[in-house]
Amino acid sequence: MVLPLKKKHSVSWVSPEAFEREEIVTNIEYYKRNITKIHCMRMYQEKRKLIEKLKQKDN
């Protein structure tokens, strides 16, 4: 389910899958302004995955 982006919604409403399928282009300006936030969120998730992998190796 993809929620239409409105200015009151936070970027966290957007699932990475939906972002990758490019289903969220309802409000182009909003989308452009928040693309860096989405990117940061994705980077954070990648970092978390990496840390989990490293923890598993240690055990």
C-alpha atoms as an extended CHARMM CRD file, in Angstrom:
* protein
*
        59  EXT
         1         1  MET       CA              0.0000000000        0.0000000000        0.0000000000  PROA      1               0.0000000000
         2         2  VAL       CA              1.4330000000        3.3640000000       -0.9960000000  PROA      2               0.0000000000
         3         3  LEU       CA              0.2380000000        6.4390000000        0.8090000000  PROA      3               0.0000000000
         4         4  PRO       CA              0.0120000000        9.6040000000       -1.2500000000  PROA      4               0.0000000000
         5         5  LEU       CA              2.5740000000       12.1090000000       -0.0720000000  PROA      5               0.0000000000
         6         6  LYS       CA              1.1610000000       15.2150000000        1.5270000000  PROA      6               0.0000000000
         7         7  LYS       CA              3.1820000000       17.9260000000        3.2100000000  PROA      7               0.0000000000
         8         8  LYS       CA              1.9890000000       16.9330000000        6.6720000000  PROA      8               0.0000000000
         9         9  HSD       CA              3.2250000000       13.3660000000        6.2400000000  PROA      9               0.0000000000
        10        10  SER       CA              6.7320000000       12.5300000000        7.2930000000  PROA      10              0.0000000000
        11        11  VAL       CA              9.0990000000       10.7630000000        4.9360000000  PROA      11              0.0000000000
        12        12  SER       CA              9.0720000000        7.7150000000        7.1910000000  PROA      12              0.0000000000
        13        13  TRP       CA              5.6660000000        6.8730000000        5.7120000000  PROA      13              0.0000000000
        14        14  VAL       CA              7.3800000000        5.9310000000        2.4700000000  PROA      14              0.0000000000
        15        15  SER       CA              8.5120000000        2.3410000000        2.2450000000  PROA      15              0.0000000000
        16        16  PRO       CA             11.8820000000        1.7740000000        0.5270000000  PROA      16              0.0000000000
        17        17  GLU       CA             10.2050000000       -0.7190000000       -1.8190000000  PROA      17              0.0000000000
        18        18  ALA       CA              7.6780000000        1.8640000000       -2.9510000000  PROA      18              0.0000000000
        19        19  PHE       CA             10.4770000000        4.3810000000       -3.3370000000  PROA      19              0.0000000000
        20        20  GLU       CA             12.4040000000        1.9830000000       -5.5690000000  PROA      20              0.0000000000
        21        21  ARG       CA              9.3280000000        1.2350000000       -7.6930000000  PROA      21              0.0000000000
        22        22  GLU       CA              8.9390000000        5.0140000000       -8.1170000000  PROA      22              0.0000000000
        23        23  GLU       CA              5.2830000000        4.9580000000       -7.1450000000  PROA      23              0.0000000000
        24        24  ILE       CA              5.6030000000        8.1350000000       -5.1400000000  PROA      24              0.0000000000
        25        25  VAL       CA              5.6820000000       11.0110000000       -7.5450000000  PROA      25              0.0000000000
        26        26  THR       CA              2.3750000000       12.5760000000       -6.5390000000  PROA      26              0.0000000000
        27        27  ASN       CA              3.9830000000       15.7980000000       -5.3480000000  PROA      27              0.0000000000
        28        28  ILE       CA              7.2340000000       16.3450000000       -7.2510000000  PROA      28              0.0000000000
        29        29  GLU       CA              8.4630000000       19.3540000000       -5.2640000000  PROA      29              0.0000000000
        30        30  TYR       CA              7.9110000000       17.6420000000       -1.9340000000  PROA      30              0.0000000000
        31        31  TYR       CA              9.5880000000       14.5420000000       -3.2940000000  PROA      31              0.0000000000
        32        32  LYS       CA             12.6610000000       16.5140000000       -4.4080000000  PROA      32              0.0000000000
        33        33  ARG       CA             12.9740000000       18.3290000000       -1.0760000000  PROA      33              0.0000000000
        34        34  ASN       CA             12.8460000000       15.0950000000        0.9050000000  PROA      34              0.0000000000
        35        35  ILE       CA             14.9460000000       12.8340000000       -1.3050000000  PROA      35              0.0000000000
        36        36  THR       CA             17.9860000000       13.4450000000        0.9050000000  PROA      36              0.0000000000
        37        37  LYS       CA             15.9890000000       12.4520000000        4.0010000000  PROA      37              0.0000000000
        38        38  ILE       CA             14.9210000000        9.2490000000        2.2900000000  PROA      38              0.0000000000
        39        39  HSD       CA             18.5280000000        8.6380000000        1.2700000000  PROA      39              0.0000000000
        40        40  CYS       CA             19.7320000000        9.1660000000        4.8620000000  PROA      40              0.0000000000
        41        41  MET       CA             17.0870000000        6.7340000000        6.0730000000  PROA      41              0.0000000000
        42        42  ARG       CA             18.2570000000        4.1380000000        3.5690000000  PROA      42              0.0000000000
        43        43  MET       CA             21.9010000000        4.6490000000        4.5320000000  PROA      43              0.0000000000
        44        44  TYR       CA             20.9720000000        4.2590000000        8.2070000000  PROA      44              0.0000000000
        45        45  GLN       CA             19.1740000000        0.9840000000        7.4520000000  PROA      45              0.0000000000
        46        46  GLU       CA             22.1690000000       -0.3160000000        5.4890000000  PROA      46              0.0000000000
        47        47  LYS       CA             24.4710000000        0.5870000000        8.3740000000  PROA      47              0.0000000000
        48        48  ARG       CA             22.2060000000       -1.2360000000       10.8370000000  PROA      48              0.0000000000
        49        49  LYS       CA             22.2830000000       -4.3830000000        8.6660000000  PROA      49              0.0000000000
        50        50  LEU       CA             26.0750000000       -4.2320000000        8.5250000000  PROA      50              0.0000000000
        51        51  ILE       CA             26.3510000000       -3.8810000000       12.3060000000  PROA      51              0.0000000000
        52        52  GLU       CA             24.0230000000       -6.8740000000       12.7840000000  PROA      52              0.0000000000
        53        53  LYS       CA             26.1980000000       -8.9820000000       10.4540000000  PROA      53              0.0000000000
        54        54  LEU       CA             29.3320000000       -8.0280000000       12.3510000000  PROA      54              0.0000000000
        55        55  LYS       CA             27.7080000000       -8.8860000000       15.6800000000  PROA      55              0.0000000000
        56        56  GLN       CA             26.7410000000      -12.3090000000       14.3610000000  PROA      56              0.0000000000
        57        57  LYS       CA             30.3440000000      -12.9620000000       13.2510000000  PROA      57              0.0000000000
        58        58  ASP       CA             31.6370000000      -12.1800000000       16.7520000000  PROA      58              0.0000000000
        59        59  ASN       CA             29.3290000000      -14.7210000000       18.4360000000  PROA      59              0.0000000000
